[in-house]
Amino acid sequence: MQAKAKATKTSNLIPGATGDWEVVIGMEVHAQVASQSKLFSGSSTAFGAEPNSHVSLVDAAMPGMLPVINSECIAQAVRTGLGLKAAVNLRSVFDRKNYFYPDLPQGYQISQYKQPIVGEGEIEIDVDGEAMRVGIERLHLEQDAGKSIHDQHPDYSYVDLNRSGVALMEIVSKPDLRSSKQAQAYVTKLRTILRYLGTCDGDMEKGNLRADVNVSVRKPGDGLGTRCEIKNVNSIRFIGQAVEVEARRQIDILEDGGKIDQETRLFDPGKGETRSMRSKEEAHDYRYFPDPDLLPLEMTQQYVDDLKQHLPELPDEKRARFMKDYGLTAYDAGVLIAERERADFFEAVAKGRDGKTAANWVINELLGRLNKDGHDIGDSPLSAKQLGGLVDLIATNVISGKIAKDLFEILWTDGGDPAEIVDARGMKQVTDTGAIEKAIDEIIAANPDKVEQAKAKPSMLGWFVGQVMKSSGGKANPAAVNEILKKKLGIA
């Protein structure tokens, strides 16, 4: 399956001294597989343990220890491939990728090269309101290396093998991306899909999702330029910054008459620069060959079909359903499906209620307050049942929109049942037209000058509405207030 990105927009071009330049970006995203144990051993994958406490003899590469494939990691990779609308290869091969680092005890990494578990697929992203498709080249499984620690002693480096052997999915995109925004949108969407599938938790702070960003520049219409790989970028914000900094660095070199060296670089967010790490290796430098300790991995089509049958509803399908079933705009649906927990919360609020009203309260009030107070949807002080109860009180005209905001604040800080709070605190809006009419008559009698102004300038009606709402403590029904005022003032 070949995915094609839309033609580059002029706004994506980068101006230089010699004219415009185009940046070309490909991504290699390393996603830690959601599994209790490692790819080839039974060691725990739990984060935050004491150094070298989750290490088996296999992870430490003790002589004679043989790897055994974790079947759950295979299933997770297949689920991910299906979620990326990619071809799942029924036969794949594990290879040895040979290089020497202190935190790689075997002297090689078990990975996949020419025959990966997942082939070509695609992801649809949205950037500035425009949809585009980004091609997936492949997804392969590999084991993570350990971690070298350099800052605990001035004369020594230490090695922690807790991560050694943890299963990674390396998801490689085609070079379809043309801007930092597109790169950020791609990783954001990929992370969302993985979380919906439950195949990776996407926690970038813990290193469970990190990206190698390949950047090159060229004049529009030219062939691909020499690329540099920016290694292990671990936040969406830093991905955008790294692309912009590296693209500008390459443009400056080329415009000065220099050439780009193919190399691996690191992004320093503190200094806002990339710096050289090492020359970029090619595949032959790693001397790949099939791992003699592991037979080719073979799956049946029935096995793949069974996994596909139990996939959850994915973000694109959920967005389309929200728009169709709840009458939401593409923007609102996109906000709500960005996280699976958020989408589930919304559906619980919207069940049996007006979808647009539910969406407004979830997006504008709840998400805004969660962000302000540093909460996630999963630890919201306000439950979906409580917010749904608040929406019901608005729908039945028990409370007005203004009272609803006061009620929201009470629920947020004190909790409780919305209907019981409204009864106990006398928060019901006044719908008695006689009481409203009396309040209006008093305000009209006290402000004859304003009456004449309102008759000449109907927009003055808002002043009277405000006065009535103030006199009623915000409890008067706004619709009833407007209707009676128009009759009293003779405003059509």
C-alpha positions, 0 to 999 in steps of 0.5 A: 500500500503506497500512501501519498502525501498532498503536494507541499503548500507554499507556507511549508517552504523555508526562506533562505538567502538563495530562495525557498527550501523544502524540508523532508522528514521521515520518522523512526518511532520507538514504542515500548510494547505494553507487556509485563515481561520482556521480548525474549525473557520473563523479566519484568518491564516495570519502570522505576526499579532499582538498577539491575533488579529486573535482569535475567540471565538471558538479558545479561547475555550469560553463556548458553542462555537462549531467547524465547519469544514472548507471544504477547509481544507478537500479538501487540505488534500485530494489533498495531499493524492492523491499527495502522492499516498495514500489511501483516506478514505471516512470516518474519525473521529475527536478525542480529544487528551487530554493534558494540556498546557497554549497555548492550551485553550481547554485542548485538541487538536482536531486531528485524531487517529484511523480513519485518512482522508488519509491512506498509501502512498509513496514518491520516493526520490533520494539520491546520484543518487539512487532512493528509496521509503519511505512509508507513514503511514498516514496523519491526520488533526489536529488543531495547538496550540497557542504559549507561549512567555517567553522572554518578561518579567523575571517574566511572560510568555505570550500566543499568540493564533493567531496560535490556531486552524490553520489547520495542516496536520501531515504526518507520514512516516514509519521507512524506512529512514537510514541516515541523507541524506535520511531524508533530501531528504525525507523532501525536496521532501515532501515539493516540492510535497506540494508546487506543489499541493498548499496545504502548502507553505512549509515556514519553517522559519515561522513554516509552515512546521516543522518535528518531527524526530524519531531516534533509532539505532541498530546493522544491522539485529537486531530489532528496538531500543528505539526511541527518538523524536526530536521535531519541527526541522524547517530547512532541514539542522538542520534535518540532523544535529539532526539525526547525533547528536542524533544517535551518542548520542545513540550509545555512551550510548549503547556502555557504557552499558547504555540504551536509554530512550524513550523521546522527545528531542529538538535540539540545533543547536548552541551547536550541541546537543539534550537535554531532553524535557520530557518523550515520551507519548504513545497514551493512555496517551492522552486518545483519544476519538471521539469528541462529537461536530463533526460527522464523516467526510464522503465523496463520491468517486465522490468528491475525483475523482473530486479533483484528476482530477484537480491535477497539474502535480507533480514533478516525472511526470514533470521530466519524461516529461522533460527528454522525451520531451527536452532530458534532463539528469535526473540530469538537469531535477531534478534541474529544477523541484525542484521548480514549479516556476523554472520548469515553467520558464524553460518551458517558455524559452524552448518553441519552442527552443532547450531544452538542450540549454535552460536548460544550460542557466537556470541552469548554468547562471540564477540559479547561478546568482540568488543564488549569488545575493540572489534572488528567481526565482520569483523575477528574474531581467531577465524574461523568455522572455528575456532569450529566446530571448538571446537563439534565438540569439545564435541559429541563430548565431547572437552572440557567446557564449562569447557575450551571457554572456556579453549580459546576464550581460547587461540584468541582470543589465539594462534590455531591449530587447536582439535583440535591445541591440545587434543592438544598441551596435554592439554586433553581431558576425563577420561571414564575412569570408573575415574579419576573414581571414584578421585578421588570416593572420595578426596574422600568419605573426606576429608570424612565430615561433608560426606557426611552433609550431602549425604545430608540436603541433596542440594543439597550435591552441587554442592560435591562436583562442584566438588571433583572438577572441581578435583582433575582440573584441570577435565578430568573429564566433568561428567555422569559426575561427577554420575552416580557421585557420586549413586550413591556418596552414595545420592542419587536 
